Amino acid sequence: MLGGMIGSLGMGLGAYPLLAGEVAKSRKKLLLIFLSGGPSQLETWDPKPGTKYGGPLRAIPTSVKGTHIGELLPNTAKIMHQIAVIRSLNTGITDHFQGHYALQSGRTVPGFPVIGSAVAKLLEQDGDQLPGYVEMRRDGPKAYTDVGDSGFLGPKYESVKVVNAEPPDYLIRPDSISESKARIVDQLRADSDHRFLRGRSELPIRAYGGTFNSAVALMKQRGIFDIEKESASDRELYGSHLFGRHCLMARRLLENGVSCVKVVSHDWDAHQENFHWHQQRCSEFDRTFPALVTDFDRRGLLEDTLVVVMGEMGRTPQINNRGGRDHWGTAWSMAMTGCGVQRGIVHGKTNAEGTEVVEGEVHAGDLFNTFLRALDISPGTRYRMTGQPIPAGDPAGSTIREVLV
Amino acid sequence: MSPINPANTHQVREIEHPVPLLTCHYNSTGRFVFAGAQDSHLQRIDVATGEKTLLEGHESWVCTIAKAPDLLFSGDYTGRVIAWSVSEKEVVKKWSIEAHSQVVRSISVSPDGKWLATGGRDGKARLWSADTGERLREFSGHSGQIFATIFHPDGIHLVSAEREGNKLFQWDLNTGKKVREFDAADMSAYRRDEDIEWGGARGLAFDASGTTLACCGRHQYAGPATVLLYDWQSGKQTEKLVSEFKGIFYTLQFHPQGFLIAAAGDITVGELWFWKPGQEKALANIKTSGPSLSLDLHPDGQLLAVAQSQGGKSKPENGSLVFYDMRPNDKTEKQVTEATAKK
């Protein structure tokens, strides 16, 4: 049982009390809302109504004068003054797996940690017991969302997976193992560690022991995954659909000291009936995201939480024969808000038909570096995992100063 | 009309359009075809000359059209429905309403021409006065977008079909209440991997007597395009007509002689299929020059107008209104055009 936890929680979490809300609040945090499959920029952040590829949907005004977004996001339009939109992503990637990896790691070379794992490592504090990185997704076969997490940072910074808004099942001791038996096994393990410590370096062994202690602690704290403990009005606010429940659970985890939560919203890969599809997906997103931003703002969470909304790519301006839009990495959009972010702005610009970036081009590495900066982490910070210092940010990338305060 | 043999169906004319066409409908004489496309206008196209008249009033793609004897109704992606008074000489806007939020997927007209029904993105079906555009009833109960509506020939029942739910609902027009459901699970192409319903119903049609209800769409993930037939009295599915075309039947009509005509499309390709209820084997099927999204039967029952997209590989560059003749292929295009013009 504990082995399963260790695989996910990693080692070295130390035997200290869990962080309480006040302590956690002072630490920067990241909520990554990943729209997996690749949402259409033309139906969301960068509408081009009435143009050759604009599609049938309209643009609507927002709370930021002169800024319009797609009509499928009417609630989001009301909180545009709270968010920054980047309309000039040119990542050049049209493959789901590569896109997932590059947008989350800032690199195309394999082996680097994704932002969740990086944040878990870089924002780690002594005494942390909760996992640094929790990922939420729906049940289903492995898909392109599973691109690996921690890279060279190792299993300690892998994400803990929450599926279908249920806490990891290994947080409950199996009935076949009595509490007393579990205690005896753990004592045996501790005694062995103690013996093994003689004449050896302490750190790895203490880290190993700490993992067990943390696992036990988290088992006692599994209530942090229980959104039924939130008020009925908050559950209503976020919505009863999976995305809404995951977002509410994300708030709960962030408030309790998890450094990064990634919530995956699935099925934006609209190769067919793109407009119908986006009506469905945007409806769910627009139900929850503006409520989340407003709620985070009211609770003061936006002051220290970076909230990022993005997919792994955009969608072609051209509409295919099935009424769909296909994969597109040349000129697309994302949004962000929260700590370090200049709110109510639009960065970058595409041409009239949305086929090219004409101003403020942004690459995946630039985004990654900007996320780090927003979290008060210098992209030049170096990991010293294997003796070879490795910069956390993309050395070839820039920081998008215009979207940072 | 002499008996039609669908196996004779052949293309006789094509009128190009700068963007893909979405829907088409003959006027009551067959002289004009009204069409909606990936632009923001209703088009009136003179079949003989190809001359187009733009009818302004829509602000987005016109995706559904229906007609009453002297009226024509067009619906768009903004949810607007416009009624047009239509004569051979002119087309005049009669009224315009915001019928649904965002998209009107379907318009149908009651047999007596007094009412129209709409179905939309909001999952509602609504009943309107054809004369004034006044809303008379709302039918609630669908969980997904309504893609098709049709009046039963008895004039007191409406059937609606939704994209996700795989059910057809029958409504009582007098009470506004749901009478029963028809199981359309065979139309499903749900993929759990993606949690996406790729199938779903797209079109509905009744035969002239109202004894058979037909529903078209797609069965299974990669096709094939399929038609389901139901016995109206029992509500039971009686037949599943599965084509060999990997794509979707977007629309279908019963010919007055009792056979079905369905138009299909997929990436770069399209087909027309003809079936006689009671016969599993299709009467005929022909390839179309591009994906076929809509069809309408000429009032003479011998010609078909089909709205298509054309060009490009997977991404169409333009559209065309293509005409097919179901009579033996012994006439030139010029003769057909002249004959159509005379009518």
Chai-1 contact restraints between the chains, C-beta under 6 A:
chainA,res_idxA,chainB,res_idxB,connection_type,confidence,min_distance_angstrom,max_distance_angstrom,comment,restraint_id
A,P56,B,S60,contact,1.0,0.0,6.0,A-B,restraint_1
A,P56,B,W61,contact,1.0,0.0,6.0,A-B,restraint_2
A,P56,B,Y77,contact,1.0,0.0,6.0,A-B,restraint_3
A,P141,B,D193,contact,1.0,0.0,6.0,A-B,restraint_4
A,D267,B,E194,contact,1.0,0.0,6.0,A-B,restraint_5
A,D267,B,D195,contact,1.0,0.0,6.0,A-B,restraint_6
A,D267,B,I196,contact,1.0,0.0,6.0,A-B,restraint_7
A,Q279,B,R121,contact,1.0,0.0,6.0,A-B,restraint_8
A,Q318,B,K315,contact,1.0,0.0,6.0,A-B,restraint_9
A,N320,B,S314,contact,1.0,0.0,6.0,A-B,restraint_10
A,N320,B,K315,contact,1.0,0.0,6.0,A-B,restraint_11
A,N321,B,I267,contact,1.0,0.0,6.0,A-B,restraint_12
A,N321,B,T268,contact,1.0,0.0,6.0,A-B,restraint_13
A,N321,B,P291,contact,1.0,0.0,6.0,A-B,restraint_14
A,N321,B,S309,contact,1.0,0.0,6.0,A-B,restraint_15
A,N321,B,S314,contact,1.0,0.0,6.0,A-B,restraint_16
A,N321,B,P316,contact,1.0,0.0,6.0,A-B,restraint_17
